[in-house]
Amino acid sequence: MRPLADYHTHTRWSHGSGTVADNLKAGAAMGLEAVGIAEHGPRLLFAGVPRRRWPQLARAVRKRPGLLFNIEANVISLEGDLDVPAEILPHLDMLLVGLHPRVTPAGLDSWWAFYGLRWLALLSRRQRHRLYDAFTLALVRCVERQRVDIVVHPGYGLPIDSRELARACARRGTLLEINCRHARACAPDIQLAAQVKEVSFVLGSDAHSPQEVGRFEAGYQLVRQLGLDRERIVNVDWRH
């Protein structure tokens, strides 16, 4: 098997340890055709790239052939809104989207869901179901409203109905990520999502250091463990 591309990597611009050039070099050593620099959107606490720095990041990525200018955007409302700077959106190669627990939400109802309801969910099964439904709907709305290329690490950090998400992704042609950094934690959600036969998957390293770029071993193991049809995974050549 040979990885073709890794669309989800991080650098010093957010909370990685290498430079964009380091990630490109590491990807070339792995034989990758493309490496995506997918830094966190600005509303992720402690790791998001501030809005004012995105044009500079875009220039740093664009001047190196083989790199893709991506973003790991945060869902910040129950309506599926994202924290992508409007001036950057038209220039992205790929829009990656994820649910993260430590974001600055938009609107009081979203603040309540991301923080208040999460605490109540620790105490009550009924509130856990409300939380599950709310975040599932937020992601589904995001996929339906936005031109999302990949939903990253589904089910990691915040609970969702991954089958319902997979149905939305199948309708919209959006890929679901098998995240190699959190493969074990995401395994139950990937297994459920795979029941929706029309949805396709992509492996992502979620690399936080150059040494992790293109390292999909945990993803390969999960694919074997779950018996996933390899033809549904778009960025691996299984013949080699």
C-alpha positions, -999 to +999 in steps of 0.1 A: +000+000+000+012+035-008-002+068+006-009+092-022-016+124-002-020+136+033-045+165+035-044+171+073-011+182+088-001+210+112+030+232+116+043+259+140+016+282+126-008+265+150+004+237+174+027+217+153+065+215+157+078+219+122+076+244+093+056+242+061+089+234+043+096+206+068+062+190+061+067+192+024+101+176+027+087+148+049+059+142+025+083+140-005+103+114+015+071+093+019+064+096-019+033+118-014+019+137-043+005+164-021+006+176+015-021+197+030-013+224+055-045+225+075-041+248+104-068+254+129-094+281+124-091+312+146-118+303+172-100+273+185-087+283+219-049+282+224-042+267+189-062+287+163-044+309+138-055+345+143-075+359+114-048+386+106-022+359+100-040+338+073-029+359+043+007+354+054+002+317+059-014+314+025+017+330+009+040+307+028+021+276+015+015+289-021+051+295-029+059+257-024+046+234-052+033+202-037+016+219-007-021+225-005-035+255+014-062+239+036-079+248+068-092+227+097-122+249+104-143+248+136-180+244+137-190+273+160-228+273+161-257+248+161-265+261+126-233+248+112-214+281+109-176+280+106-148+303+117-132+305+082-121+341+075-143+352+045-114+366+026-096+333+028-124+309+018-121+314-020-084+307-019-085+274-001-076+242-018-096+221+006-120+229+034-117+205+064-142+208+091-143+194+127-161+197+160-137+208+188-147+212+224-126+243+231-139+269+207-154+303+210-189+297+198-212+321+180-245+330+197-258+323+232-275+290+223-242+277+209-224+288+240-249+269+261-245+237+239-207+238+238-202+245+275-234+244+297-251+214+281-218+195+281-216+198+319-252+187+323-246+157+301-221+144+327-250+142+351-280+131+331-287+106+304-314+128+290-290+157+287-265+134+270-290+126+243-297+163+239-260+170+235-257+141+210-286+154+189-274+190+190-239+183+178-250+158+151-274+185+137-247+211+138-223+190+117-250+179+093-261+215+088-225+225+082-221+198+055-254+208+039-247+245+039-209+247+032-188+232+005-170+208+029-143+185+014-135+165+045-151+161+080-122+153+103-120+129+132-158+123+134-169+115+170-136+126+186-141+151+214-178+156+211-205+128+205-224+126+173-246+102+153-220+092+127-244+074+105-266+105+102-234+125+094-223+099+069-257+101+051-253+139+048-217+134+035-228+109+009-254+133-004-229+161-007-199+142-018-180+150+014-153+127+026-151+113+062-116+112+077-101+082+093-079+101+116-046+082+123-038+103+154-070+093+171-078+061+152-087+041+183-110+068+198-128+073+164-131+035+156-167+031+168-179+061+148-160+050+117-176+016+120-211+031+122-204+055+094-192+027+071-227+012+073-237+040+049-223+024+017-224+055-004-199+075+018-162+075+010-132+079+034-098+096+034-069+088+057-053+117+075-023+118+097-033+149+117+005+153+119+018+176+146+054+170+136+071+164+102+079+128+112+042+120+113+034+133+078+020+105+057+022+080+086-011+061+082-002+029+100-029+033+126-054+040+098-044+009+079-048-012+110-083+002+116-093-005+080-082-041+084-099-044+118-132-031+106-131-049+072-136-017+053-137-019+015-104-004+005-120+011-027-139+035-004-106+051+007-095+077-018-059+086-010-042+052-008-029+030-036-035-005-022-017-022-051+018-014-037 
